[in-house]
């Protein structure tokens, strides 16, 4: 049986998220080279709300693009990453900031960094809303992290469970002792 909203508890409120996103925007703006072209790349589908809010806190001289990768089924990673949708513009010679909803095992980001490095961007950095270091299988360089979280399955603010709960303005977590099929 799939979890319902009643099975989750609030990890971060809409207010906490909004405050941290604004802080990240200031950090990124401060770190930007004002003379280069920054391409903000959102990893669909999970990063859509985070990216939409974040770019409102960045200078006007950024462009946005998207790509889509898959690696999850239900609450578990499959261990295999694949491109579902690729960038629509070249990134050669540009500063690229990848916007991700969550980095846990590092497998997806390792795959993506390798795939984008061969396109010769000027720089390539990652900004993630959530980081779950306890699940790390690969060391991934994260330039900007919104929140570090424990090993909990989370939904809301773009993150989903089988396509549901992305639209929530807060981030919810399943209890540590939750078992699918309860």
C-alpha angles and dihedrals in degrees: 000000000000120000118258127210088265089065092061133077127208113263098170128011125223089254094053091048093048092051093048093046090054090050091050090050090055092047093050093045091051091050095047123107101236091210098055133076113250119206113197109206117198118204106223139257105007100042096053098100094039092049094046091054095040098052089056086067095050130087118273094251097081130102126207132221136164141215132179129222130179129211108133136086114183108317095335133080114235092214090233122098124200137175113246095171129010135208118286097211134049117257099194110138094002132115107248126200114191113210113207131175097217138359114200118140092017092225095115094047093045089053092047096047091052092048093050099041091067088061089066104235116182089238136355123204137165129226114186128184093211132025122193103188095174089072096047116137094162129040105239122186107236114193095186130019125187100195136351111222138187123251097288130130108247137194137180135063090059099326116111149191108220091333096311132111097027090121096062116115092218137051118248130190133207112238113265091245095049114128122193112245096032 
